[in-house]
Amino acid sequence: MPDTAPVTIKLNPKRILVLLMMIIAMLVCLSIWGQYLKYFPGAYDIHGPLHEFVLDLLMHSFYTDTEASVPTFFNTLLLFLPGLLFAVIGAWKSSINDKFKYQWMGLSLIFLYLSMDEAAVLHEKLIPPMRSLFNFEGYGGLFYFAWIIPGIAVILLFAIAYLRFFLHLENRYKLLFFFSLAIYVSGIIGGEMLSGHFAETIGLKNFTYAAYTSAEESLEWTGCSLTLYSLLLYIQQYLPEGFTVRS
């Protein structure tokens, strides 16, 4: 079988980041719009079955706080892609026997797990046992979604385990990865704590809570998008000729 020339795929990190931010803004707006229509039905009239179908899509399939929805699929994909890029970098680091090769592969496994968790909603299974173990009264609902307790512990362990890895990075990538992950963590932990506060004080079934959760989800997405952007820049700098998959 004759050798075939390698295929080159060129990606522009900045354009990809701009595209992702546009998608994020669109999904947040659609989510808020759909919830406005849900909680203020007197603000519009339904004109036929097609109109009703579109309204139902906006209210349910585009709400960021609903599982098995378009935003959930987007978030799952947004976590999966950095996992693949971390794996690519990890494979390259292994080929040159870099001393931090296992840390790169570990980051790949972490993001692939987060992607699976987003699709399967595994973290929310921790809420009942955490509530049975701890008394969260008097905290204003900040621990209403009690899975954040083990979540905070895991983040602290991650920070300790990856401190040497972080310090070895160039200053440019220290800043990029720190900023990206700080935004992501502020969304999944800080944002979830505020969601819990709203859930306990005003309830889950109202437009204020729906609008807040729609906007809060954008923090997670922005953090993931910046992580993806940072990885593309890293690959662009250190693997400018790309990589080859050999049989």
C-alpha positions as CSV (number, residue, x, y, z in Angstrom):
1,M,0.0,0.0,0.0
2,P,1.6,3.3,-1.1
3,D,2.4,5.9,1.6
4,T,0.0,8.8,1.8
5,A,0.9,12.3,2.6
6,P,-0.1,13.4,6.1
7,V,-3.2,15.5,6.5
8,T,-2.7,18.9,8.0
9,I,-5.5,20.5,10.0
10,K,-4.9,24.1,10.9
11,L,-6.7,25.6,13.9
12,N,-6.7,29.2,15.0
13,P,-6.9,29.3,18.8
14,K,-8.2,32.9,18.9
15,R,-11.0,32.2,16.4
16,I,-12.0,29.1,18.2
17,L,-12.2,31.0,21.5
18,V,-14.3,33.8,19.9
19,L,-16.7,31.2,18.4
20,L,-17.1,29.4,21.7
21,M,-17.8,32.7,23.5
22,M,-20.5,33.5,20.9
23,I,-22.1,30.1,21.4
24,I,-22.0,30.6,25.2
25,A,-23.7,34.0,24.9
26,M,-26.3,32.5,22.6
27,L,-27.1,29.6,24.9
28,V,-27.4,31.8,28.0
29,C,-29.7,34.2,26.2
30,L,-31.9,31.3,24.9
31,S,-32.0,29.8,28.3
32,I,-33.1,33.0,30.0
33,W,-35.6,33.8,27.2
34,G,-37.1,30.3,27.5
35,Q,-37.5,30.6,31.2
36,Y,-39.1,34.1,30.8
37,L,-41.7,32.6,28.5
38,K,-42.3,29.7,31.0
39,Y,-42.9,32.0,34.0
40,F,-44.7,34.8,32.2
41,P,-47.1,32.9,29.9
42,G,-49.3,36.0,29.7
43,A,-46.7,37.9,27.8
44,Y,-47.3,36.0,24.5
45,D,-49.9,34.1,22.5
46,I,-49.5,30.7,20.9
47,H,-50.1,30.6,17.2
48,G,-50.4,27.0,16.2
49,P,-48.6,23.7,16.9
50,L,-45.3,24.7,15.4
51,H,-45.1,27.8,17.6
52,E,-46.0,25.7,20.6
53,F,-43.2,23.2,19.7
54,V,-40.6,26.0,19.4
55,L,-41.7,27.4,22.8
56,D,-41.5,24.0,24.4
57,L,-37.9,23.6,23.0
58,L,-36.9,27.0,24.5
59,M,-38.4,26.2,27.9
60,H,-37.0,22.8,28.4
61,S,-34.3,21.7,25.9
62,F,-32.4,25.0,26.1
63,Y,-32.6,25.6,29.9
64,T,-29.1,25.3,31.4
65,D,-30.3,23.7,34.6
66,T,-32.0,20.8,32.9
67,E,-30.3,17.5,32.2
68,A,-30.5,15.9,28.7
69,S,-30.6,19.3,27.1
70,V,-28.6,21.2,24.4
71,P,-26.6,23.1,27.1
72,T,-25.7,19.8,28.8
73,F,-24.4,18.4,25.5
74,F,-22.4,21.5,24.9
75,N,-20.9,21.3,28.4
76,T,-20.0,17.6,27.9
77,L,-18.3,18.3,24.6
78,L,-16.5,21.4,26.1
79,L,-15.0,19.2,28.8
80,F,-14.2,16.3,26.5
81,L,-12.1,18.3,24.0
82,P,-9.5,19.6,26.6
83,G,-9.3,15.9,27.8
84,L,-8.3,14.9,24.3
85,L,-5.8,17.7,24.0
86,F,-4.2,16.9,27.4
87,A,-3.9,13.3,26.1
88,V,-2.2,14.5,22.9
89,I,0.3,16.6,25.0
90,G,0.7,13.7,27.4
91,A,1.5,11.3,24.6
92,W,4.1,13.7,23.2
93,K,5.6,14.2,26.7
94,S,5.8,10.4,27.1
95,S,7.6,10.1,23.7
96,I,10.4,12.4,25.0
97,N,10.3,11.0,28.5
98,D,9.4,14.3,30.1
99,K,9.3,14.1,33.9
100,F,5.8,15.6,34.0
101,K,4.3,13.2,31.5
102,Y,2.1,11.5,34.1
103,Q,0.7,14.9,35.2
104,W,-0.4,15.7,31.6
105,M,-2.0,12.3,31.3
106,G,-3.6,12.8,34.7
107,L,-5.2,16.1,33.5
108,S,-6.6,14.2,30.5
109,L,-8.2,11.6,32.7
110,I,-9.6,14.4,35.0
111,F,-11.3,16.2,32.1
112,L,-12.6,13.0,30.5
113,Y,-14.1,12.1,33.9
114,L,-15.7,15.6,34.2
115,S,-17.2,15.1,30.8
116,M,-18.7,11.8,31.7
117,D,-19.9,13.2,35.0
118,E,-21.6,16.1,33.2
119,A,-23.4,13.7,31.0
120,A,-24.4,11.2,33.7
121,V,-24.9,13.7,36.6
122,L,-22.8,11.6,38.9
123,H,-21.9,14.4,41.4
124,E,-25.5,15.0,42.3
125,K,-25.7,11.4,43.7
126,L,-23.5,12.7,46.6
127,I,-26.1,15.2,47.8
128,P,-28.3,12.8,49.9
129,P,-25.4,11.2,51.8
130,M,-23.7,14.5,52.4
131,R,-26.9,16.0,53.8
132,S,-27.2,13.0,56.1
133,L,-23.7,13.3,57.4
134,F,-23.6,17.1,57.9
135,N,-26.0,19.7,59.3
136,F,-26.0,22.7,56.9
137,E,-28.7,24.8,58.7
138,G,-27.6,28.4,59.4
139,Y,-25.5,28.7,56.3
140,G,-28.1,30.5,54.2
141,G,-28.3,27.6,51.7
142,L,-24.7,27.9,50.6
143,F,-24.4,24.1,51.0
144,Y,-27.9,23.3,49.7
145,F,-26.2,21.3,46.9
146,A,-24.1,19.4,49.3
147,W,-21.9,17.6,46.7
148,I,-19.7,20.7,46.8
149,I,-18.2,19.5,50.2
150,P,-16.3,16.6,48.7
151,G,-15.9,18.8,45.6
152,I,-13.9,21.4,47.6
153,A,-11.8,18.6,49.2
154,V,-10.9,17.2,45.7
155,I,-10.0,20.6,44.4
156,L,-7.6,21.2,47.4
157,L,-6.0,17.8,46.9
158,F,-5.6,18.6,43.2
159,A,-4.0,21.9,44.0
160,I,-1.5,20.2,46.3
161,A,-0.7,17.4,43.9
162,Y,-0.2,19.6,40.9
163,L,1.7,22.5,42.6
164,R,5.2,21.4,41.3
165,F,3.7,20.8,37.8
166,F,2.2,24.3,37.8
167,L,5.4,25.9,38.9
168,H,7.4,24.3,36.1
169,L,5.3,25.9,33.4
170,E,6.3,29.1,31.6
171,N,4.9,32.3,33.1
172,R,2.6,32.7,30.1
173,Y,1.0,29.3,30.7
174,K,1.0,29.7,34.4
175,L,-1.2,32.7,33.9
176,L,-3.4,31.2,31.2
177,F,-4.1,27.9,33.1
178,F,-4.5,29.6,36.4
179,F,-7.0,32.1,35.0
180,S,-8.9,29.4,33.1
181,L,-9.2,27.0,36.0
182,A,-10.0,29.8,38.5
183,I,-13.0,30.8,36.4
184,Y,-14.1,27.2,36.0
185,V,-13.8,26.5,39.8
186,S,-15.6,29.8,40.6
187,G,-18.5,28.5,38.5
188,I,-18.7,25.0,39.7
189,I,-18.2,25.8,43.4
190,G,-18.9,29.5,44.0
191,G,-21.7,29.6,41.5
192,E,-23.2,26.5,42.9
193,M,-23.1,27.9,46.4
194,L,-25.0,31.0,45.3
195,S,-27.4,28.8,43.5
196,G,-28.0,26.9,46.7
197,H,-28.6,30.2,48.5
198,F,-31.3,31.2,46.0
199,A,-32.8,27.7,46.0
200,E,-33.2,27.8,49.8
201,T,-34.4,31.4,50.1
202,I,-36.6,31.9,47.1
203,G,-37.1,28.3,45.8
204,L,-36.2,26.6,42.5
205,K,-39.4,27.3,40.5
206,N,-39.2,31.0,39.7
207,F,-37.7,33.2,37.0
208,T,-35.1,34.8,39.3
209,Y,-33.5,31.4,40.1
210,A,-33.7,30.3,36.5
211,A,-32.1,33.5,35.2
212,Y,-29.3,33.3,37.7
213,T,-28.5,29.6,37.0
214,S,-28.5,30.4,33.3
215,A,-25.9,33.1,33.7
216,E,-23.9,31.1,36.3
217,E,-23.4,28.2,33.9
218,S,-21.5,30.6,31.6
219,L,-18.7,30.8,34.1
220,E,-18.0,27.0,33.8
221,W,-18.2,27.2,30.0
222,T,-15.9,30.2,29.8
223,G,-13.3,28.5,32.0
224,C,-13.4,25.4,29.8
225,S,-13.2,27.5,26.7
226,L,-10.1,29.3,28.0
227,T,-8.6,26.0,29.0
228,L,-9.1,24.8,25.4
229,Y,-7.6,28.0,24.1
230,S,-4.6,27.7,26.4
231,L,-4.0,24.1,25.2
232,L,-4.2,25.0,21.6
233,L,-1.6,27.8,22.2
234,Y,0.6,25.3,24.0
235,I,0.4,22.9,21.1
236,Q,0.9,25.7,18.6
237,Q,4.2,26.7,20.4
238,Y,5.7,23.3,21.2
239,L,4.3,21.2,18.4
240,P,4.2,23.6,15.5
241,E,4.5,20.8,12.9
242,G,1.6,18.9,14.5
243,F,1.9,15.2,15.4
244,T,1.7,11.9,13.4
245,V,-0.3,8.8,14.3
246,R,1.6,5.8,13.1
247,S,0.2,2.3,12.7
